Amino acid sequence: MLSFTGSLKVFVALDPVDMRKGFEGLHAAVGEKLKADVRDGAIFAFTNKKRTRLKVLYFDGTGLWLMTKRLEKGTFFWPRAAEAGQAGLKLAPEAFALLTDGIDMHGAKPRGWYQRE
């Protein structure tokens, strides 16, 4: 489980991206789709169409981190665009932690596949 401080900004790309993208491709997506600067110290999260993979881009002041999570079973809960043209959504760090831990944000219940030992 990852933990995040309350002051950390988290941006989630609502549209799926090609998971073959690496540092450069996701860096470009932050600027083009989310209209943000990756060097602002925020976390930028992306998922694939099936919602089974997650990539997170983060600049820590010295370089870029690229973190990846692949689910063996089930899908991530992923926010949907509230209006046409909305490319991203700002989340609280606590909400992002729930999202990465397999919690369905509607009702705050674990997803059917989720099991913690």
LOZA-639379 format. One record per residue: residue number from 1; x, y negated, z negated of N, C-alpha, C in turn. Coordinates in Angstrom, 1 decimal, m for minus. Example, Ala and Ser with C-alpha at 12.3 -4.5 7.8 and 13.67 -1.06 7.14 Angstrom:
2
+-----+--------+--------+--------+--------+--------+--------+--------+--------+--------+
!  nr !    nc1 !    nc2 !    nc3 !   cac1 !   cac2 !   cac3 !    cc1 !    cc2 !    cc3 !
+-----+--------+--------+--------+--------+--------+--------+--------+--------+--------+
!   1 !   13.2 !    5.7 !   m7.8 !   12.3 !    4.5 !   m7.8 !   13.2 !    3.3 !   m7.8 !
!   2 !   12.8 !    2.2 !   m7.1 !   13.7 !    1.1 !   m7.1 !   12.9 !    0.0 !   m7.9 !
+-----+--------+--------+--------+--------+--------+--------+--------+--------+--------+
//
This chain:
117
+-----+--------+--------+--------+--------+--------+--------+--------+--------+--------+
!  nr !    nc1 !    nc2 !    nc3 !   cac1 !   cac2 !   cac3 !    cc1 !    cc2 !    cc3 !
+-----+--------+--------+--------+--------+--------+--------+--------+--------+--------+
!   1 !    0.8 !    1.2 !    0.0 !    0.0 !    0.0 !    0.0 !    0.9 !   m1.2 !    0.0 !
!   2 !    0.5 !   m2.2 !    0.8 !    1.2 !   m3.5 !    0.8 !    0.5 !   m4.4 !   m0.1 !
!   3 !    1.3 !   m5.4 !   m0.7 !    0.6 !   m6.4 !   m1.5 !    1.0 !   m7.7 !   m1.0 !
!   4 !    0.1 !   m8.7 !   m1.1 !    0.3 !  m10.0 !   m0.6 !    0.0 !  m11.0 !   m1.6 !
!   5 !    0.7 !  m12.1 !   m1.6 !    0.5 !  m13.2 !   m2.6 !   m0.7 !  m14.0 !   m2.1 !
!   6 !   m1.3 !  m14.7 !   m3.1 !   m2.5 !  m15.5 !   m2.8 !   m2.3 !  m16.7 !   m1.9 !
!   7 !   m1.0 !  m17.1 !   m1.8 !   m0.8 !  m18.3 !   m0.9 !   m0.4 !  m17.9 !    0.5 !
!   8 !   m0.3 !  m16.6 !    0.8 !    0.0 !  m16.2 !    2.2 !   m1.1 !  m16.3 !    3.1 !
!   9 !   m0.9 !  m16.9 !    4.3 !   m1.9 !  m17.1 !    5.3 !   m1.9 !  m15.8 !    6.1 !
!  10 !   m3.1 !  m15.3 !    6.5 !   m3.3 !  m14.1 !    7.3 !   m4.2 !  m14.4 !    8.4 !
!  11 !   m3.8 !  m14.2 !    9.6 !   m4.6 !  m14.4 !   10.8 !   m4.8 !  m13.1 !   11.5 !
!  12 !   m6.0 !  m12.7 !   11.9 !   m6.3 !  m11.5 !   12.6 !   m6.8 !  m11.8 !   14.0 !
!  13 !   m6.2 !  m11.2 !   15.0 !   m6.6 !  m11.3 !   16.4 !   m7.9 !  m10.5 !   16.5 !
!  14 !   m8.9 !  m11.1 !   17.0 !  m10.2 !  m10.3 !   17.1 !  m10.3 !   m9.4 !   18.3 !
!  15 !   m9.6 !   m9.9 !   19.4 !   m9.6 !   m9.0 !   20.6 !   m8.4 !   m8.0 !   20.5 !
!  16 !   m8.7 !   m6.8 !   21.0 !   m7.6 !   m5.8 !   20.9 !   m6.4 !   m6.2 !   21.8 !
!  17 !   m5.3 !   m5.7 !   21.5 !   m4.1 !   m5.9 !   22.3 !   m3.5 !   m4.6 !   22.7 !
!  18 !   m2.6 !   m4.7 !   23.7 !   m1.9 !   m3.5 !   24.2 !   m0.8 !   m3.2 !   23.1 !
!  19 !   m0.9 !   m2.0 !   22.5 !    0.0 !   m1.6 !   21.4 !    1.4 !   m1.4 !   21.9 !
!  20 !    1.7 !   m1.4 !   23.2 !    3.0 !   m1.3 !   23.7 !    3.8 !   m2.6 !   23.6 !
!  21 !    3.1 !   m3.7 !   23.2 !    3.8 !   m5.0 !   23.0 !    4.7 !   m4.9 !   21.8 !
!  22 !    5.8 !   m5.5 !   21.9 !    6.7 !   m5.6 !   20.8 !    6.9 !   m7.0 !   20.3 !
!  23 !    8.0 !   m7.4 !   19.8 !    8.3 !   m8.7 !   19.3 !    7.8 !   m9.8 !   20.2 !
!  24 !    8.4 !   m9.8 !   21.5 !    8.1 !  m10.9 !   22.4 !    6.7 !  m11.0 !   22.8 !
!  25 !    6.1 !   m9.8 !   23.1 !    4.7 !   m9.8 !   23.6 !    3.7 !  m10.3 !   22.5 !
!  26 !    3.9 !   m9.9 !   21.3 !    3.1 !  m10.3 !   20.2 !    3.3 !  m11.8 !   19.8 !
!  27 !    4.6 !  m12.2 !   19.9 !    5.0 !  m13.6 !   19.6 !    4.2 !  m14.5 !   20.6 !
!  28 !    4.2 !  m14.1 !   21.9 !    3.4 !  m14.8 !   22.9 !    1.9 !  m14.8 !   22.6 !
!  29 !    1.4 !  m13.7 !   22.1 !    0.0 !  m13.6 !   21.8 !   m0.4 !  m14.5 !   20.7 !
!  30 !    0.5 !  m14.7 !   19.7 !    0.2 !  m15.6 !   18.6 !    0.1 !  m17.0 !   19.1 !
!  31 !    1.0 !  m17.4 !   20.0 !    0.9 !  m18.8 !   20.6 !   m0.3 !  m19.0 !   21.5 !
!  32 !   m0.5 !  m18.0 !   22.4 !   m1.5 !  m18.2 !   23.5 !   m2.9 !  m17.9 !   22.9 !
!  33 !   m3.1 !  m16.8 !   22.2 !   m4.5 !  m16.5 !   21.8 !   m4.9 !  m17.1 !   20.5 !
!  34 !   m4.0 !  m17.1 !   19.5 !   m4.3 !  m17.6 !   18.2 !   m4.0 !  m19.1 !   18.0 !
!  35 !   m3.3 !  m19.6 !   19.0 !   m2.9 !  m21.1 !   18.9 !   m2.2 !  m21.4 !   17.6 !
!  36 !   m1.2 !  m20.6 !   17.3 !   m0.4 !  m20.8 !   16.0 !    1.0 !  m20.6 !   16.3 !
!  37 !    1.9 !  m21.0 !   15.4 !    3.3 !  m20.8 !   15.5 !    3.7 !  m19.7 !   14.5 !
!  38 !    4.4 !  m18.7 !   15.1 !    4.7 !  m17.5 !   14.3 !    5.7 !  m17.9 !   13.1 !
!  39 !    6.4 !  m19.0 !   13.2 !    7.4 !  m19.4 !   12.2 !    6.7 !  m20.1 !   11.1 !
!  40 !    5.4 !  m20.2 !   11.0 !    4.7 !  m20.9 !    9.9 !    4.7 !  m20.0 !    8.6 !
!  41 !    5.2 !  m18.8 !    8.7 !    5.2 !  m18.0 !    7.5 !    3.9 !  m17.2 !    7.3 !
!  42 !    3.1 !  m17.1 !    8.3 !    1.8 !  m16.4 !    8.1 !    2.0 !  m15.0 !    8.7 !
!  43 !    1.1 !  m14.1 !    8.3 !    1.0 !  m12.8 !    8.9 !    0.0 !  m12.8 !   10.0 !
!  44 !    0.4 !  m12.2 !   11.1 !   m0.5 !  m12.1 !   12.3 !   m0.8 !  m10.6 !   12.6 !
!  45 !   m2.0 !  m10.2 !   12.6 !   m2.4 !   m8.8 !   12.7 !   m3.1 !   m8.6 !   14.0 !
!  46 !   m2.8 !   m7.4 !   14.6 !   m3.4 !   m7.0 !   15.9 !   m3.8 !   m5.6 !   15.9 !
!  47 !   m4.8 !   m5.2 !   16.6 !   m5.2 !   m3.8 !   16.7 !   m5.5 !   m3.4 !   18.1 !
!  48 !   m5.6 !   m2.1 !   18.4 !   m5.9 !   m1.6 !   19.7 !   m7.4 !   m1.5 !   19.9 !
!  49 !   m7.9 !   m1.1 !   21.1 !   m9.3 !   m0.9 !   21.4 !  m10.0 !    0.1 !   20.5 !
!  50 !   m9.3 !    1.2 !   20.2 !   m9.9 !    2.2 !   19.4 !   m9.9 !    1.9 !   17.9 !
!  51 !   m9.2 !    0.9 !   17.5 !   m9.1 !    0.5 !   16.1 !   m8.4 !    1.6 !   15.2 !
!  52 !   m7.5 !    2.3 !   15.9 !   m6.7 !    3.3 !   15.1 !   m5.3 !    2.9 !   14.8 !
!  53 !   m4.8 !    1.8 !   15.4 !   m3.5 !    1.3 !   15.2 !   m3.5 !   m0.2 !   14.9 !
!  54 !   m2.5 !   m0.5 !   14.1 !   m2.4 !   m1.9 !   13.6 !   m1.0 !   m2.4 !   13.7 !
!  55 !   m0.8 !   m3.5 !   14.2 !    0.6 !   m4.1 !   14.3 !    0.5 !   m5.5 !   13.6 !
!  56 !    1.5 !   m5.8 !   12.8 !    1.6 !   m7.0 !   12.0 !    2.9 !   m7.7 !   12.3 !
!  57 !    2.8 !   m8.9 !   12.6 !    4.0 !   m9.7 !   12.9 !    4.2 !  m10.8 !   11.8 !
!  58 !    5.4 !  m10.9 !   11.3 !    5.6 !  m11.8 !   10.1 !    7.0 !  m12.4 !   10.2 !
!  59 !    7.2 !  m13.7 !   10.1 !    8.4 !  m14.4 !   10.1 !    8.8 !  m14.7 !    8.6 !
!  60 !    9.9 !  m14.2 !    8.1 !   10.3 !  m14.4 !    6.7 !   11.3 !  m15.5 !    6.5 !
!  61 !   11.6 !  m16.3 !    7.5 !   12.5 !  m17.4 !    7.4 !   13.8 !  m17.0 !    8.0 !
!  62 !   14.2 !  m15.7 !    8.1 !   15.4 !  m15.3 !    8.7 !   15.2 !  m14.5 !   10.0 !
!  63 !   14.0 !  m14.0 !   10.2 !   13.8 !  m13.2 !   11.4 !   12.3 !  m12.7 !   11.3 !
!  64 !   12.0 !  m12.0 !   12.4 !   10.7 !  m11.4 !   12.6 !   10.6 !  m10.0 !   12.1 !
!  65 !    9.5 !   m9.7 !   11.4 !    9.2 !   m8.3 !   11.0 !    8.1 !   m7.9 !   11.9 !
!  66 !    8.1 !   m6.6 !   12.3 !    7.1 !   m6.0 !   13.1 !    6.7 !   m4.7 !   12.4 !
!  67 !    5.5 !   m4.7 !   11.8 !    5.1 !   m3.5 !   11.0 !    4.0 !   m2.8 !   11.8 !
!  68 !    3.9 !   m1.5 !   11.8 !    2.9 !   m0.8 !   12.5 !    2.3 !    0.3 !   11.6 !
!  69 !    1.0 !    0.5 !   11.7 !    0.3 !    1.6 !   11.0 !   m0.6 !    2.3 !   12.0 !
!  70 !   m0.4 !    3.6 !   12.0 !   m1.3 !    4.5 !   12.9 !   m2.1 !    5.4 !   11.9 !
!  71 !   m3.4 !    5.3 !   12.1 !   m4.3 !    6.2 !   11.3 !   m4.3 !    7.6 !   11.9 !
!  72 !   m4.3 !    8.6 !   11.0 !   m4.4 !    9.9 !   11.5 !   m5.8 !   10.3 !   11.7 !
!  73 !   m6.7 !    9.6 !   11.0 !   m8.1 !    9.9 !   11.1 !   m8.9 !    8.7 !   10.8 !
!  74 !  m10.0 !    8.4 !   11.5 !  m10.9 !    7.3 !   11.3 !  m10.4 !    6.0 !   12.0 !
!  75 !  m11.0 !    4.9 !   11.7 !  m10.7 !    3.6 !   12.3 !  m10.6 !    2.5 !   11.3 !
!  76 !   m9.9 !    1.5 !   11.6 !   m9.9 !    0.3 !   10.7 !  m11.2 !   m0.5 !   10.9 !
!  77 !  m11.7 !   m1.0 !    9.8 !  m12.8 !   m2.0 !    9.9 !  m12.1 !   m3.2 !   10.5 !
!  78 !  m12.7 !   m3.8 !   11.6 !  m12.1 !   m5.0 !   12.2 !  m13.2 !   m6.0 !   12.4 !
!  79 !  m12.9 !   m7.3 !   12.0 !  m13.9 !   m8.3 !   12.2 !  m14.2 !   m8.6 !   13.7 !
!  80 !  m15.4 !   m9.0 !   14.0 !  m15.8 !   m9.3 !   15.3 !  m15.9 !  m10.8 !   15.5 !
!  81 !  m15.8 !  m11.3 !   16.7 !  m15.9 !  m12.7 !   17.0 !  m17.3 !  m13.2 !   16.7 !
!  82 !  m17.4 !  m14.2 !   15.9 !  m18.7 !  m14.7 !   15.6 !  m19.3 !  m15.5 !   16.7 !
!  83 !  m18.5 !  m16.1 !   17.5 !  m19.0 !  m16.8 !   18.7 !  m18.1 !  m16.6 !   19.9 !
!  84 !  m18.6 !  m16.8 !   21.1 !  m17.8 !  m16.5 !   22.3 !  m16.6 !  m17.5 !   22.3 !
!  85 !  m15.5 !  m16.9 !   22.6 !  m14.3 !  m17.8 !   22.7 !  m13.4 !  m17.8 !   21.5 !
!  86 !  m13.9 !  m17.2 !   20.4 !  m13.1 !  m17.2 !   19.1 !  m12.1 !  m16.1 !   19.3 !
!  87 !  m10.8 !  m16.4 !   19.1 !   m9.8 !  m15.4 !   19.4 !   m9.2 !  m14.8 !   18.1 !
!  88 !   m9.3 !  m15.6 !   17.0 !   m8.7 !  m15.2 !   15.7 !   m9.6 !  m15.6 !   14.5 !
!  89 !   m9.2 !  m15.0 !   13.4 !   m9.9 !  m15.3 !   12.2 !   m8.9 !  m15.3 !   11.0 !
!  90 !   m9.1 !  m16.3 !   10.2 !   m8.2 !  m16.4 !    9.0 !   m8.8 !  m15.6 !    7.9 !
!  91 !   m8.0 !  m14.7 !    7.3 !   m8.5 !  m13.9 !    6.1 !   m7.7 !  m14.2 !    4.9 !
!  92 !   m8.3 !  m14.0 !    3.7 !   m7.6 !  m14.1 !    2.5 !   m6.7 !  m12.9 !    2.4 !
!  93 !   m5.6 !  m13.1 !    1.7 !   m4.7 !  m11.9 !    1.6 !   m5.3 !  m10.7 !    0.9 !
!  94 !   m6.2 !  m10.9 !    0.0 !   m6.9 !   m9.8 !   m0.6 !   m7.8 !   m9.0 !    0.4 !
!  95 !   m8.5 !   m9.8 !    1.3 !   m9.3 !   m9.2 !    2.3 !   m8.5 !   m8.4 !    3.3 !
!  96 !   m7.3 !   m8.9 !    3.6 !   m6.4 !   m8.2 !    4.5 !   m5.9 !   m6.9 !    3.9 !
!  97 !   m5.6 !   m7.0 !    2.6 !   m5.2 !   m5.8 !    1.9 !   m6.3 !   m4.7 !    1.9 !
!  98 !   m7.5 !   m5.1 !    1.7 !   m8.6 !   m4.1 !    1.8 !   m8.7 !   m3.6 !    3.2 !
!  99 !   m8.6 !   m4.4 !    4.2 !   m8.7 !   m3.9 !    5.6 !   m7.6 !   m2.9 !    5.9 !
! 100 !   m6.3 !   m3.1 !    5.5 !   m5.3 !   m2.2 !    5.7 !   m5.4 !   m0.9 !    4.9 !
! 101 !   m6.1 !   m1.0 !    3.8 !   m6.3 !    0.1 !    2.9 !   m7.5 !    1.0 !    3.2 !
! 102 !   m8.2 !    0.6 !    4.2 !   m9.3 !    1.5 !    4.6 !  m10.7 !    1.2 !    4.0 !
! 103 !  m10.8 !    0.0 !    3.5 !  m12.1 !   m0.4 !    2.9 !  m13.0 !   m1.1 !    4.0 !
! 104 !  m14.2 !   m0.7 !    4.1 !  m15.2 !   m1.4 !    5.0 !  m15.6 !   m2.6 !    4.3 !
! 105 !  m15.4 !   m3.8 !    5.0 !  m15.7 !   m5.1 !    4.4 !  m17.2 !   m5.3 !    4.2 !
! 106 !  m18.1 !   m4.6 !    4.9 !  m19.5 !   m4.7 !    4.7 !  m19.9 !   m3.8 !    3.5 !
! 107 !  m20.0 !   m4.3 !    2.3 !  m20.3 !   m3.5 !    1.1 !  m19.1 !   m3.1 !    0.3 !
! 108 !  m17.9 !   m3.4 !    0.8 !  m16.7 !   m3.1 !    0.1 !  m16.6 !   m1.6 !   m0.3 !
! 109 !  m16.9 !   m0.7 !    0.6 !  m16.9 !    0.7 !    0.3 !  m15.8 !    1.4 !    1.2 !
! 110 !  m15.2 !    2.4 !    0.6 !  m14.2 !    3.1 !    1.4 !  m14.8 !    3.7 !    2.7 !
! 111 !  m14.1 !    3.7 !    3.8 !  m14.6 !    4.3 !    5.0 !  m14.7 !    5.8 !    4.8 !
! 112 !  m15.5 !    6.5 !    5.6 !  m15.7 !    7.9 !    5.5 !  m14.4 !    8.8 !    5.5 !
! 113 !  m13.4 !    8.3 !    6.3 !  m12.2 !    9.1 !    6.4 !  m11.2 !    8.8 !    5.2 !
! 114 !  m11.5 !    7.7 !    4.5 !  m10.5 !    7.2 !    3.5 !  m10.5 !    8.1 !    2.3 !
! 115 !   m9.3 !    8.5 !    1.9 !   m9.1 !    9.3 !    0.7 !   m7.8 !    9.0 !    0.1 !
! 116 !   m7.8 !    8.5 !   m1.2 !   m6.5 !    8.2 !   m1.9 !   m6.3 !    9.3 !   m2.9 !
! 117 !   m5.1 !    9.8 !   m3.0 !   m4.8 !   10.8 !   m4.0 !   m4.2 !   10.3 !   m5.2 !
+-----+--------+--------+--------+--------+--------+--------+--------+--------+--------+
//
